[in-house]
């Protein structure tokens, strides 16, 4: 796996909001899980450009009452991610190592600036806070359009450890051409991410993510195509 891609792959696990808890009763909270009414339809895809790496895409292969399986091909291997999508929010369990009793909100489209969600592990806390909610179309999208976004700033404390191969089916981790899978290595140590500024749109889902690494370098991932909605 290319070194530049290693720091990106964890973000792809969050990307497009498809890793989430299936034990929550979303319907009681007024969130729709019917695939026909969410961004989670089978064959929906998003592609994204990663500077220095190129283009990759994620495609939804299965959705049963909001429970999603999606795939990301990279370098000859297809990685699968499982999760849930509702009509109002994305929820992941990356930091809980796949523990579905500990969901962590990535975004809610009805949230307001200042709304905050936290995940605590020991004495450390990861935060996600809404820092902007557009009232006009002010964010470039796909090079041609301007769209509204809700921006969520994720802050990861120094030294925070993510344990385990989150969201990836066991058959896709382990050995890869006789060598330990680099993705597994990435996900079993201290995070290399300091902050992620997520940008989402209520019609198109993921728009962009600006990652600030622990060495203060930045990488921006931008969606450049999707079939989720049309203008």
N, C-alpha and C positions, 0 to 999 in steps of 0.2 A: 504493500500500500504506500502511495506517495506520501512523504512527510507532510506536505501542505494539506493533503486530504484528511489526515488524522484528526486535526483540530476541528475540521468541518463535519466529520461524520457524526459526532455526538449531536451537533446542531440539527443534522438531517433527521435524527431520531425524534427530535422535538417537532421538526418542520411540518407545517401544514396541520398540526394539531391532531394527529390521528392516534396517539398513544394515550389511552385514557382508561379510567376506572369503569368496569361494568357492574360493580356492586351498588353503585349509587342509584337511587330511584329518581331518575331525572324527570319522569312524568309528573311526580308529585310536586316538583319544583317548577312545573310549567315548561319544561324543555322537551321539544319534540325529537324523537329518535328515528322516526320513519325515514328510511333512505330517500324516498321520493320527495321529502320535504327538507332535506339537509344537503350539505356539500359532500355527503358520503356515498353517493351513488357508485355502483360498480362501474369500472372503467373510467371514472373521473381521474384526471391526472394533473400534476403540476410539474413543470420543468423549471430548473433554476440554473443560473450561471454562477460558477465559483471561480473567482480570479486565480489564475495560475494552475487551475485543474481542468476547467471546461464545463460542459453541461451534463447534468444528471437529471433524472426524473423519478417521481414516485407515483405509483398507480394503485388505485383501490381494486383489489381482486375479489373481495367478498364483504358483504355487509348484511348481518342478520340482526334486525332490530337495533341498529346503531353500532353493533359490535363489528369492528372493521379489521380486515387483514389487508395489508398493502405491501408492495414490493419496491425495492430500490436496486437496480442493477448497477454494479460497479466492478470494473476490471475483471470481467469474466465470472463474477459471483453475484447471485441474486440474494439480497438480504430481505427478510420479511419482518414486518412490524405489526403488532396487534394493538387495537385500542377502540375508542368510541368517539363518535361525533354527534353533537346535538345541533339544533338550529340556532342556538344562542351562545355556545361556548365550546372550547377545547380544553381537555383535562388530561394530564399525563401522570405517569408514575415512574418517571426516570429516576428521580432522586430516592425513591423508596425501593429501588431494585425490583420493580415489578409487583410490589405489594399492593394489590387492588383495594385494600382497605384504607390506603393512604393516598388518595388522589390529590393532585396539585393543580390548581387552575392556571392555565396558560393565558386565556383571555375569555372575557364575557362581553358580548357586543352591546349589552345594555349597561355596562359599567361606566363610571364617570371618572374624571381626573381626580386622582388622590385615592381611589380604591386600591387596596393592596391585599395580596395573598402571600402567605408565608409557609415555608416548609422547614421544620426544625429537626435537626439530627444532633443529639447530644447538646453541646453548648453552641453549636453553629446554626445559623438560620439563613436560608436562601429566600430572597424577597422578589416578588413581581408586583410592580406598581404601575398603574395607568398614569402616564405622564403627559398624554395629549389625546384629545378626541376632536377630530376635524368637524367643523360646521360647514365648510366649503370644500370643493375638490381642489386640494392643494398639494397632492403628492404624485410625482410622475410614476407612470405604470406602463411597462412594456414599450417605452420609448415614444408612445404616441398620445397617451391619455393622461388625464389627471383624475385622481380618485380621492375620496375621503378615507382616512385611516384612524384606527385606534392603536396608539403606541404604548407598548408595555416594556418597561425597563426591568430586566432581570439582573439581580446583583448576587454574585456567588462569593462567599467569604474565602479568603486565602486558605489553602490547604484542605478545602472541602473534598472529601473522597466519595466517589460514586462506586459502589461495590456491585460487581456482577455484570452480566451481559444483558442489559435492560432491553426488553421488548423483542429481542431477536430469538427466533426459534432455535432450540438447542442444536439441531442438525446443521445449522449454518455457522456455528462457532466451533471452537476446538482447533483442529489441525487444518492447515491450508497449505497444500504442497509440502507437507512435512514440517512446516513451521507453525509456531503458535500464531493464531489469528491476531493481526494487529488491532482489529476492532476490539477484541476481548482485552488486549493489553490497555487500549485507550480507556476502556470503561471500568478498569479495576484499579485505578490509581487516582492521585490527586488531580482535580480538574485543571485544565489549562485555560479555562475561561474566567475572566473577571466580570464582565457584563455582557448582556445581549440586549440590544434595543430591537424589539420585535415590532413589525408593522403589519396590521391585519386590516382587511376590508370585509364588510358584512356580506358582500356578494361573491367576492373572489377568494376569500380566505387569506392565505399567506401572500404578502406583498414583498417584504424584505426583512433582513436581519443584519444588523451591524454588530459584529462580534469584536469585543476588546479582549485580547489575550493577556495573560499574566505578565508578559514582557512589554505590554502597552502597545503592541502592534495591532492593527485593525484589519478585519476582512469583512466585506459586505457581500451577502448572498442576495440576489434579486430574482424574483420570479419573472420569467420571460414568456411563459405560455401556460395556458390552462383551458380546459373545456368546461369548467365549473359553471360559468355564466357568460352571457354575451352582452355587449353594449347595446 
